[in-house]
Amino acid sequence: MYIELIDETEQVPQAIITQTLDLLDFAAEKIGKENKEMAVTFVTNERSHELNLEYRDTDRPTDVISLEYKPEEPLAFGHEAVEEHSDLAELLEEFDAYIGELFISVDKAHEQAAEFGHSFEREMGFLAVHGFLHINGYDHYTPEEEKEMFTLQEEILTAYGLTR
């Protein structure tokens, strides 16, 4: 998986940057999305607040904002291109590698790690995986969706070694 990572805060230790990249690669393998591209930006609570207001019309900072990329118009392919590929899904996969971006509030991660009594590393990992699952179509609006997403999220974190 290709991940563009930006630390707007200039405060995130290299170990957390490395962990985030490794963990997202691990999660991508777990759900079969290793050939995708995404962006992760570490932000302050102030920036998180601005983004939350802009994208979610919510006037407060939040821990992670997930922006799933969905092309507005389906790609049109000529007859020849389809004939060259026996599997149309494979063809579409080639042209639709970008899945979205995450904005993770480092300030919120510190706050929540203290609140929940676990490490900053665990909280940053949790937020990265949670956001990653959102940009891959997982949600938690219904009890069924929540169970599926949170179970997978915990499986990924535990298998990676980020336990509570």
Secondary structure, DSSP 4 states (H G I P E B T S, - for coil): -EEEEEETTS---HHHHHHHHHHHHHHHHHTT-TT-EEEEEEE-HHHHHHHHHHHH---S--SEEEEE---SS-----HHHHHH-S-HHHHHHHH--EEEEEEEEHHHHHHHHHHHTS-HHHHHHHHHHHHHHHHTT---SSHHHHHHHHHHHHHHHHHHT---
